[in-house]
Every structure is written in structure tokens, then in C-alpha cells.
């Protein structure tokens, strides 16, 4: 889990930069996020990777404006699960979970 924290920051940064000028108009907000679940389970011949993230959007006064979350579950058919494969699957699940949470955040900000 802790090894993925730099990736969590990178994925959020990429998503927020993709939003372009619309997000820059929203300056004054602060986003905090956390990796709330990361699980790898063997299910017969498949490996399931579950990832959940949460995000809190705050304003300049420190008040919470919005709380959101996102998640992703990957199932990969594989007889083996080498550590390097598992790490890659975890990073892919994390990217998808951040994308899910970002979509919620984007919808909220577009209504503002």
C-alpha cells in the first residue's frame, strides 16, 4: 500500500492537469486523498485486485466542501502472480479508482 502513495499523488496530478482551464478557475480548493483499500485475492485460476480511494475537497477556510470516493476491481486470469505482476495490477487498479473519484469531483465542480 505505502509503495503506491507516490502513484496516488501522480494519478491525481495527471487527472487535475487534464481538466485544464476549468479546474484552474477553481483555485482556492485543496484536495486530500487516501488509499482506503488495496486487496489482492486468489480466486481459483484468477487473481482479483480491489482498490478504493477517497478524496476530500476543502475550501480556503478549511471547511469540507465535498467528500467522494472511487474504486476499481480487476480480475486477471493467471496461474501465477509474480510480485512484479501484482504491483502492476495494483497500479492499474489505483489509476482506475482515482479516475472514478475524479469523475465524481468533476461533476460536482461543473455544477458550481
ZIURQUI-V388289 format. One record per residue. N is the residue number from 1. RES is the residue in one small letter. NEAR is the number of other C-alpha atoms within 10 Angstrom. Layout:
n res near
N RES NEAR
N RES NEAR
This chain:
n res near
1 x 12
2 x 8
3 x 9
4 x 15
5 x 14
6 x 9
7 x 14
8 x 20
9 x 15
10 x 13
11 x 20
12 x 20
13 x 11
14 x 11
15 x 17
16 x 17
17 x 13
18 x 11
19 x 12
20 x 10
21 x 10
22 x 14
23 x 15
24 x 12
25 x 8
26 x 13
27 x 10
28 x 11
29 x 16
30 x 15
31 x 15
32 x 12
33 x 19
34 x 14
35 x 21
36 x 14
37 x 13
38 x 18
39 x 12
40 x 16
41 x 11
42 x 16
43 x 12
44 x 9
45 x 10
46 x 16
47 x 20
48 x 17
49 x 23
50 x 20
51 x 25
52 x 22
53 x 24
54 x 19
55 x 22
56 x 16
57 x 17
58 x 17
59 x 15
60 x 10
61 x 8
62 x 10
63 x 11
64 x 14
65 x 12
66 x 15
67 x 16
68 x 17
69 x 21
70 x 21
71 x 22
72 x 20
73 x 20
74 x 17
75 x 15
76 x 16
77 x 14
78 x 13
79 x 11
80 x 12
81 x 15
82 x 9
83 x 9
84 x 9
85 x 11
86 x 17
87 x 16
88 x 11
89 x 22
90 x 24
91 x 19
92 x 16
93 x 21
94 x 29
95 x 21
96 x 21
97 x 25
98 x 27
99 x 20
100 x 18
101 x 21
102 x 22
103 x 16
104 x 17
105 x 20
106 x 15
107 x 10
108 x 13
109 x 13
110 x 10
111 x 6
112 x 6
